[in-house]
Amino acid sequence: MTITSSENILRILYSYNPWWREGYFPQDLSKPVKRMAYYKVYSLLNHPTIRRYLILSGARRVGKTTILYQLIESLLRDKVHPKKILYVSFDHPLFKLCSFDQILSLYEINVN
């Protein structure tokens, strides 16, 4: 079995997305204070006519993951099905060896 096997990728995806198993957002990841960027991204994500992927980019340690977690928590509260929400951190060494298409394809086939 290669290091970038489908099983290894899926195992890591499931560890990054605990709401797939639990159905709710883990409270230990929740942060109560929301920045302005959260509200801007949330409005774009829920825009009735814009259909796109949203990517947050920026320097390390500026709060991107916090904003994403807050968005995920809000989406789950808005009754979005947990398996329709994918979080991927490309800081994981395995994901540096995979293409985005490979990860997305495995998610679409095996999870959503």
N, C-alpha and C positions, 0 to 999 in steps of 0.2 A: 504494500500500500504506500503510495506516495504521500508526501507531506501535504500536498494541495488536493488530497482526495475529497470527493464530495462529502463524505462522512465527517471529515475534520472541519471543513468549512461550515457545514450545517451545525455541528456541535458548538462552534464558536458563535455562530449567529444566534442560536438559542440562548447562549449565555449572555449575549448583549441585549436580548429582547425577552426579558422574563415575563412580560405581559402576555406573550404567546401561550405560556403554560398557565399562568395565574389568572389572566383575564382582567387584571387591574395593575395600576402603576405602583411600584414599591415605594413606600413612604420614606425610606432611607435615602432615596435619590431626589426627593422633592425639595424644592427651595421656594419659600413663600414670596420673596420679593421679585417682582418682574420688571425688567428694564424696558425702555422704549422700543428696542429692537424686537422684543417678544411680540408686542402689539402690532408692529408693522408686518412681521412675518406671519402672524396669526391671521391678519386681515387678508394678506395675499393668498394664504393657504385656503381660506374659506371664500375667496372671491367667486361669485356665481358664474362668471364667464371665462375667467382665465384658467386654463388647464395646463399645468406645468409641474415639473419637479422643482423643488427649492433646495438650494445648496447654500449652507452657511460657510463662509471661509473667513479666515483672519489669522492673526498671530496666535501663538500658543498662549493659553492661560488668560484669555480675555472674556470667557463666558459662553462660548459657542455651545458646548455640551449642556450647560445649564439651561440655555434657551431651548435647545432641542428637547431636553427632558421635560421642561415646562409645557412645550407644545404637545408632546406625546401624552402627558397627563391630561391636558385640556381636550385632546381628541378622544381619548378614552371616556372622559366625562361627557363628551358630546355624542357618545354611543357609536363611535367608529369601531368597527370590528378589530380586536387586537391584532389579528394576523394580517391586517391591511396596513400595519405600521411597521416599517423596517428601519432600524437604527444600525449603522455600520460605522465602526471606528477604524480608519485605515492606519492607525498607530500600531495595530496588532501585526507582529512580524509575518504571520501567515498571509494576511491580506495584502502585504507588499509584494507577494509572489503571485497574486491572482489578478485577473483583469476584473474591472467593474462589471463587464458583461457576464462573466462567469458567475460572480456572486449573485447578480440580479437574476440570472437564469435559474440557478439553484433555488433561490427564494421563490420564484414564480412557480416552479414545478413542484417543489416539496412543501411549501408553507402556504402560499396564497393561491 
